[in-house]
């Protein structure tokens, strides 16, 4: 039961307050001020008339009710306030007051001193400030009287220093509160930064993640973390390289990004200068890091930059976003000394393709800002290359590139009629002065002239011969007069497919198969097809279009698909696809979801009414043994884990998942009018029941949509020991689609390698004794 206190007359007995009359004028100005702040309620509101508490539901206010004057309207509480001891008071808070005034009056009434040790937070833990107090009052948000951020910071630092208590829980709270400046300042005074750094060196798992997140949030302030040294930066680099846990990699990536951006030139008040030296910074400034310091530590851990680029393809959007933000920061702050080295490394890792792949994996809106920043950085990189002069005498990298280009040409230096050396003119330049030749395009032009590595080059002569063979086969040797024109188009198409597919030497036969498919398509009905259409087919058809058509052609080869090895392959892929979908469905159960409560179709009519808690959130535990749940009047954000889910259902008790058996409760779902039904209860197509062999129905629920219904009904069926089947067409279709895609990919591999698939296998003679075993490939 809630406890209520009288603010207005704290020295009076509350039992006497209901039978006595206290004029407000006795309180003076201070009483009016308190009246404006709170009215706390206890059963009956105290009335200004002499009729006693049972005759009126009035309130104590400055407008008296004597001499028959009209009764003042009752005051309505605006918020509930709960103390650390669990005492709850209902209060009417004046929105014109400051938070400090509110806390002082609360502490005075509840006899808690001093008021500076306390603060107000809402139910979600957000600190109440003068900026959000009015919003919380208007929303009638529940409030809590808790320890002030300063006290919380002191206690947190003491626990971390002593090692007493739950370290993981303490760090979890610290990384949440540290975003508040009051907490951060007091935490730093007590050596909080070093305590977090110590845990970064020693902790693992979630404890390490919380320590890193604490430092990340602390770095949102422009003070207090200037003591982070190069050893710490290298430790973060090591963590980022070695750990695969997303909750660790995210804050570690964010820390490196912040350190890159904290260069001396980024310090507030620093103006552009012609001086080559760094600007003078005040002691303890956090703007003392930058690209050079971070990149030096990154170079010590081989493979870090590759790891960051690879994480652009992470299925977790925030991880991809953080990785792209780090790359953008490095691109924006790279200094002249390491610029070429850094850009060359990014290009070697093909960062552009990684960004394009990331765009296809995530909702574009989530990465829009990062992608635009990356594009702007790439434009700056391209412009800088174009305006950087080629200088082989002073830049060894330029000399090496020119030398590589010349040796790759397989040409020899000669002399012209006048005795002048002819070298670069053989490659199409107008003179032998390569510096002047590249003066307009700079290093960008030099990079574009650089050929691919040997393993990525298309063997042009071999490709030309293959095209001749393909055309000869197509026309049965008797080629028409436009053979050479078609050969030119097909060879150029071969080169384009090689480039667009990112092929290497081992992929040669696969590209041949693509060209063969295109030749058949482009030259179909050639006797009546206009020449420009043939050209368009070869010049404009995209790689993806050719690949899709090739897969369809495989589908038409019934003889291939009906062979016993292919049927066995299909069966194996079906099992793999089923297991993949099973794991995906179980992941949905582990994540949890909200459902509407429902009634069985044969429920008595008198039970058809809206219950007090019509919503249920269910989540499967990590051991896959229990379905934990909570029933609620409204949907609310459920935290990870099982703390918010007090009830549970034993999965082993579920003998059947019945579908389409329940009717929605009146007025719960949006498409329900809220009126009692007049006819028979109509089952919802999104309903399902968890049935027990001995206890009847364990739960009757309605999913919010078809997708969630399929996830849970099929997931629960797949989870049961005697399960293994799918109710929904969605899941069955998903498994079938994955099987077919996998089969086509396997067949494309086989066809590209010219592997002949036998119709049947001939068994050899039986073994002479029992010293043998069956090969796994035959089981």
N, C-alpha and C positions, 0 to 999 in steps of 0.2 A: 504493500500500500504506500502511496506517495506520502511524504511528509511535508507539511506546510508551516511556514513561520510568519509571524506578524512583523512587518517592517515598521509600520506606522508608529506604533507605541511599544518599542522594545522593552520598556521597563514595566509594562503591565502584564498581568496574568491573562493568558488568552481565554480562560474560562470566564473571567470577569468581563472581558471585552464584549461578550455577547449579551450581557445584561445591563451594562452601564452605558451612559451617553458621554462621549468625549468630544467637546467642541474642537474643531480643527484649529481655531484661533489660538488654542493653548500651545500648539506646536510652533507658531510664528512662521517667519519666512523659511526657516530650515525645514519645517514640516511640510510647507507647500512644495518645497524643492523635492523632498522625499516622495511626496504624493505624485509629483510629476514623473518620478523615476519608477516606483514599483507600487503595485497593490498586490499583496499575496493573499491567497484565498484559502479558507478553511471551512469546508462544509457549507455554511450559510455566510453570505457577505454581511458585514456589519452595517446596520442601517442607522441613519441619523434621526429617525423617528423613535418614539418611546414604545413602540409596539413590540419590541423584542425581535429576536432573530428569526422566529418562525413566520412573521407576518410580512417579511419583505426579503427580496433578493437584491438589495441595493448595494452600495459601496460607500466607503469612507472617502469623502471628497470635500473640496472647499465650498461647493454649492450646498448650503444647508437645506433641510426639509422642514424647519420649524414653521409654526403658525400656518399650517395647512398649505404651504407652497408646494408646487409640483415636485414629484420625486425625480431625482437625477437619474439618468440612464445608468444601468450597471456597467462597471468596467470589465472588459474581457481580457484575460491574460494573453500576452503576445508570444511568450516562449516558455518552455520548460528548461530549468537549469538543474543539472545533476552534479553533485560533488564527488570527490574521490571516494568518500565513504558510502556512496550509493543513495544519499538523501536527495530527493527530487522536490523542487519547489516550482510553483507556477508563478510567473512574474509578468507584470506589464511594464515594458521598458520604453522610456521616452527616447525616440530616435534622435533628438537634438543633443543628447548627452554624449560625452566621450566614453571610450571603453574604460579608461582609468576610473572615471566617476562611477560607472556601473559596477566595476570590480570592488571598489572601495565600499559601496553600499551593501553589496552582497557579503563581503567579508565581515562588515560591521554587524549585520544581522545574524550571520551564521557563526560569529565569534571566531573568526579565523584571522590571525594577524601574523606578520604584516601583510597588507594587501599587495605589496610589491613582489611577493613570492608566488602570486597566483596570476592566471591568465584564463581567458575563455577560448574554447574551441567548439566547433560544431561536431556532429556525430561522425563525420568523415575525417576528423582530425585537423581541419583547416583552422588556422589561428584567426581569431576575431580581431580586426583592427578597425580604426576609425573609417577606413575606406569601404569595408564590407559590412559594417554593423547594421546600417539601415536595410540593406538587402536581406540580411538574416532575420531582422524583425518583421519585414513585410512577408517573408516566406514562412514565418512561424517555425523556424528551424530549431530543433532541439540543441541546447547548449550544454557544455560541461565546464565546470570550474576545476581547473587542473593546475599543475605546477607551471610557473612561468618558464619561458624559454631559457632564461639565464640559469634558473635552478636546475632545469632539465639538463642543460649543457654541463654544469658542474658535476651532477650525479653521474652522467654518462662518462665524462673524463675520469672520474674516480674509479668507476667500475672497470674501464679499460686498463687503467694503470695497475690496479690491484689484481686483476685477473679473476676476481670473484664474480659469481653470477654466470648467466648464460651469455657467452661472448657473441654468439651468432645473433641472438635476439637484440642485444645491446647495439650492435653495429647496424642491424636492420632499422632500429629506431633512429639512430644517429643519422643515417643517410637520408631519412625522411625529414627530420627536423633541421638539418644543416642548411637547407635552402632559406630558412628564416634568419635574417641578419642578426637579430638579438641572440639567437642560439649560436650562430657562427662566431660572433665576436667573443662571447664568453668561452666557447669551446676552444678558440685559439689562445685565449689567455691562459688556459690550463694545459697547454701543450697538446691540444687535440690533433693538430696536423701530424706531428711525429708519431702519435699513437696509431693513427690510421696507416701511416707509412710502415710502421713496424708490423702491422697485420698484413700488409701487402707482401712483405717478405716471408712471413711465416704461415699465413693461413692458406686454406684450399677450399674448393667448392663454393657453396653459397656464402660462407664467411668471407672469403676473398672477394667475391662479387660485391658484397655490401661495403667492404672497405674501399674498393675501387670506386663504387658509386658515390660514397661519401666525399672522396677527393674530387671526383668529377663535379659534384654540386658545389663544393667549396670553391672551385675554380670559376664559378659564375661571378664571384666577387673579384674586384680588381685589387685585392690586398690579401695578405695572410699566407700565401703559398710560395713566396719568393725564395724559400729555403730549399725547395726541391732541387736535388743535385743530379749530376749525370748518371750516378749509380742507380738512382730511382728510375730515371728515364729508361736506362738499359733493362731494368727489371720489368718495366711495363712492356717493353719491346719483346722480351723473352716470353712473357705471359701471352701476349697477342699471337706469337708464333706457335707456341706449344699447346695452347688450350683450344678446345673446340666448343666449349660451353658458351652459348650465346649471351647469357647473363653476365659472364665474365668479359667476353670480347667487346661487348657494347661500351661499357664504361672505359675500358682500356683504350679503345679506339678514340673515344671522345677526349680522353686526357691528352693523347698525343696531338690531336687536332688543336686543342687549346694551347699547348706548349708551342706548336709551330706558329700560331697567330700572336703569341706573346713576345714579339720581337721588339727591340728598342725603338725601331722606327714607328711602331704602332702605339707607343705610349701617348696618353693624352697630353696635348700641348706641345708635342714635338713637331716642328715645322721642317719642311724640306730645306736641305742645306747643301752647299757645294763642298763641304768638308767630307773627306773620305772616312774619317773616324766615326765611331758610333756616338750618338748623343749621350750627354751626361745624365745619369738617372739618379734619383734620390735613393738613400739606403733602404733596403728591403723591398724595392720595387719588383713587381712580378713581371715586368716587361724586360726581361734579361735573357730570354731563350731565343726562339726563332728557328728558322729552317736549318741553319748550319748545325746547331747543337743537336737537334732531333735527328737529322739525316745521318750525322756521324754515328750516332748510337744505332740507328737502323742498319747501317752498313755492317756493323759488327755481327748482327744476327742474320745469317744468310737465309734468304727466302722470305723475309718479312714482306717486302713489297709485293712479291708474287702471291703471298697469302692474302693480303689486302685486296688485290685485284680479283683473286678467285672468289672472295666473299661478296663481290658485286653480284654474283649469281646465287647468293643465299636465298632460300625460300622465305626467310624471315625478313619482312620489308624493312624494319628498323635497322637490322644488321647491314643490309645492302645500302641503306641511306647513310649510316654512320661511316661506312667504308668509302662511299663516294665523297662525303664531306671531307674526310681526311685527305683523299687524293686532290680534291679541289684546293684545300688549304696549302698542300705542298706545292701545287702548280702556281698558286698565287704568290707564294712567299719565297720561291726558289731564288737563291742569290747567284750572281754571275759565276762564282768560283765552281759551283757544282751543278749549274743549270744544264749543260750539255750532257753530263753523266746521268743526271736524273731523267731527263727527257728520253735519252737513248734507252734507258732501262724500261721506262713505261712503254715505249714503242716495241721493244723486244717482247714484252708481255702482252702486246696487242690490246691495250686498255680500251681502245675505241670499240672493238668487237665485244669486249666484256660489258661495256655500258649498254650497247645495243641489245645484248642478250638479257641484261637486267631489265630493260624497258619492256621486254616481252613477257617477263615473269611476274611483274608487279603492276598494280593499278597506276597508270601514268600520273594521276593526280598526287599520289604519295611522293613521287620523286621529281615533280615538275621543277621545283626550285633548284635541286641539286643538278638536274640535267641541264638546265639553262646556264648554271654556273660553269659546268663542265664544258659546254659548247663555247662559252665566252673565253674560257681558259685555252681551249684548243685554237680559237681564232688568234689569240695573243701569241701562242706558240708558233703558229703558221706565219704570222706577220713578223715575229722576231727572226725566224729562219730566213724569210725572204729578204730582210734588211741586214742580215749578218753576212759580210763579205767572205767569199772563199779565199783563204789565205794559207796555202800549203806550206809556205816557208816558216810560218810561226805557229801553225796549228797542226800538230802531228796527225790528228784525226782526219783532217781534210786531205793531207798527203796520203794517208792509208786508203781513203776512199777512192781517190783518183787513181792510185796504183792498182787497186782491186778492179776498178772499171776497165782499165787498160789491159790487164792480164786476162780478164774474162772475155775480152773481145777476140783473143787469139790472133791479133794482128801484129805486124812487125813495123818498126820505124824504118822509114825510107827517106830518100831525097827527091826533090822535084828537079826540073830542068835547070833551075838557077842554083842548085846546090843547097837549097834550104831544107831543113828537116821537115818531114811530113809525118805527124803523129796524130794529133787531135783532129786535124782536118779529115782524117780517114773515118772518124766517127761522126762527121757532119758539121763540125764547127767551122767557122769562117777563117779562123786564125789559130796559131799555136799558143796564144796568150789565154790560158784558161781562166785566169783571174778576171780579165776583161770580158771574156765570154759569159761568165756567171755574174757580172756586175749588176745586172738588172733583177736577177732572180735569187742570188745569194745561195746560202746553204740549202734552201728549199729546192732549188733546181738541181743541186748536186745529189740530194737524197732521191729525187724522182728519177734521176738517171741510173742510180744504183740498181743493179739487177738483184733478183731474188737469190737466196741461198740455193746451193746446187740441188738439195733434196726436194725443194719446192718448185723447181723449174719444170715446165712442160717440155718433154722431149719432142721438139717440133718435127724433126725428120720422121720419127716413128709414128707420130700422130698423122702426118700427111700420108704415109703408107697405109695406115689403118683406114683412113677415109677412102683411099683408092680401092682398097679391098671391099669396103662396105658398099661403095657405089657399083663395083663390078658384080658383087653378089646381087644387088638390087636389080640391076639391068641384065643379069645373066651374061656378063661379059660384053654384050653388044650395046655399047654406050652411045647415046645420041650425040649430036654435034655440040651440045652445050655442057659436055662432061666437065671441061676445065672450069667453067663458070660455077657449076655446082660444087666442084671440088674446092674452089676458093671459099665459097660460102660455108661449106661443111667444115673445112679446116679452121676457119675463123670461129665458127660455132664451137668446135672442139676446144679451142683456146679459151673461149669465154666460159664454157662449162668448167674447165679446169680451174679458172680463177674464182668463179662464183662458188664453187663447191669446196674451195680451200684444199684441193687435192695435192697429194704427194706421189712419189713414184709408185708406191704400193697400190695406189688407187687407179692406175692407168686403165685396167680392164673395165672398171666400173664406169669411167667416163666414156669408154668405147661403147658400152651398152646404152648409155644415154644418147650418144650420137646416132647409134643404130636406130633407136626408137624415133628420134627426130627425123632422120632420113625417110623412114617409112611414112611418117605423118606429113612431112612437107612435100613429098613427091607422090602422094596419093592422088589419083586421077590427074596425073601430070599432063596428059594429052589435052585436057580441056581447062586446066588451071592457068590463069594468067601468070606471067613471070614475076610480076611485082608481088604476088601473093607468096610465091616460093621464097623470094628474098625476105619478105616480112616474117615468114615462119622461122627462117634461120637467124635473122638479125634481132628480132624483138621478143621471141619466146623466152620466158624467164626459166631459170633453173628449177624452181619449185613446180612450175607447170609440167615440165618434162618429167620430173621425178614422180609426180602424182599420176601422170598418164602411164608411166612404166609400171606402177603398182597395180593399176587397173588391168593392164595387159596380162599381168601375172594371174589375176583372178580368172581371166578367161581361159587359162591353160588348165582345163579340167583334168587332163591326163596327169599333169604334175601334181595337182592337189589331191588326187585320188590314190596316189601311190602310198603303199603301206608305211614307208619311213616318214612321209609328210603327215599322214594321219597320226602316227605316234608322236611326231613333233608337236602337232596341234594339241594332243592330249596332255603332253608335258607342259606346254605353255599355258593351257587352261588351268592346271593346278597352280602354277606360279602366279597367274593373274588373279585367281580366286584368293590365294593367300595375301596378295598385295591389297585387294579390296577388303579382305577381312581385317587386316591391320588398320586400314584407313577408317573402317567403321568403328573399331574398338577405340581408336584415338578420339573419335567423336564422343563416345561414351565417357572417356576419361576427361574430356573437356567439359562436359555437362551441358544442360539446356533447360529452359523453362517450358512447362507444359500446363495446359488448362485441365483442371479436374473435370471428370465426366461421370455420368451415371450409366450403369448397365442398362441395356435396352429393356429388360424385364423388371426394372426397378418400380416399386409402388409409386403411385401418382403423388401421394402426400409428401414424398421426399424430394419432389422436383421443385427446389427453391435454391436461391443463391446462398452458399455457405459463407461463413465469415472469412475463410481463407481458401479462395478458389484457385490459387496458383501453386504449382509445385516445381521446385528446381531439383533435378536429379543429376548425380555424377557417380561414375564408377571409380572405385578405389584402385590404386596402383597394383594391388595384388589380384585384381580381377575376381574378387570373391563377394563383394557387397556393393549394392547400389545405395549410396547415401543420399538423403533428401531433406528438404525443409518445405513446409507449407506456409504460405504467406498471403496476406490480404492484397498486396501489390508486389509487382516485380521490383527487385532491387539488385544493385551490383554485388555479385557473389565473389568473395575472395578466392584465390587459389587455395588448394588444399581442402580439408574437410571440417574446418573449425565452424563454418556457418551451417553445417548440415548435421543436425543432431540425431536424426532418425536413419535407419538403414533397413534394407531388404537383402536377405541371403540369396545370392544368385542360384545356389544349388536347390532352393525351394521352388524355383520357377520351372514348371513342367511344360508350359505351352505359352506362346505369344499369340493371342488371338487378335485379329484385326477387324475393323468395321463393326465392333460390338457395342459401342458406347455412344450415348447422346450428350450433346453439350448442356451444361447447366444454364439456367435462365439468366440472361443479361451479362454473361462473362465474356463471350467472344463478341467481336465488333459487329458481326452479321446477325446477332441476336437482339431482338427488340426489348428484352427484359420482361415481357409479359408471359404469364403462365401458358404452357402449351394447351391447345384445345383438343388435339388428337393424340394419336400414338406417338411415342418418342421415336424420332428418326435418327438412326445411327449416323455418325460423321464418318466420311471416308478417311479422315486422318486420325481416327481413334484406334487405340489398341489397349489390350488388357494383359496384365501379367498374371497368369493363372497358376495355382498350386494344386497338386493332386489331392491334398487333404484339407486345405484352408480356403478353397475357393479363390476369388480374385484378390491379389495382393495390391493391385493398383489399376485404376481405370483412368486413362489419360487421353488428351487430344493434342497432337503436335501442331506447331504454328504454321507449318507448310509441308508440302509434299517431300521436299528434300530431307527435312529433319525427320519426318515419319519413316522414310526409307532407311536413313542412317541408323535409327534406334531399333526399329523392328528387325531389320536384317542383322544389325550388330549384336543384338541380344540373342537371336537365333544362332549366329555363328559362334557366340561365346559359350553357349551351352554344350555340355559333353555330347549330347545326342543330337546336336544341331548340325550345321553344315548345309543348310538350304537357305534360299533367299525368297521372301514373300514378294518383293516388289520387282516390277519390270525394270525399274531404274538400275538396281544392283545387278540383275541378270544381264541387262544390256551393257552395263559397264564392264563386267567380266568378259563378255563376248567380244566387245570392241577391243579391249586390251589384248585378248588372245589373237584376234585377226591382225592387229597392228604388229604384234611380235612375230607372227608367222610370216607376214610380208617382208619384214626387215630381214629375217633369217634367210628367206628365199632370195632376196636381193643380194645378200652376201654370197650365197651359193652360185647364183647366176653370174655375178660379177667375177667369180673365180673359176667359172666354167666347170663346175663340179657336176658330174653326171649322177643323177639320183636313180638307183636301180628300182625296178618294179617289185622285185622280191629278192630275198636272200636265200641262197642255197646252203643248207646245213651240211656240215662236214660229217665224217664218220663218228660214231659214238666213241667215247673214251674207253680204253681197255681196262682201267681200274677206277677207283674212287678218289684218286689224288688230284682233284680238280675243283674249281669253284666257278660260279657264274660271274661274268663281267657285269659291273654296275650298269653299263650302257644297255644291257639286254634285259634288265629287271624292270 
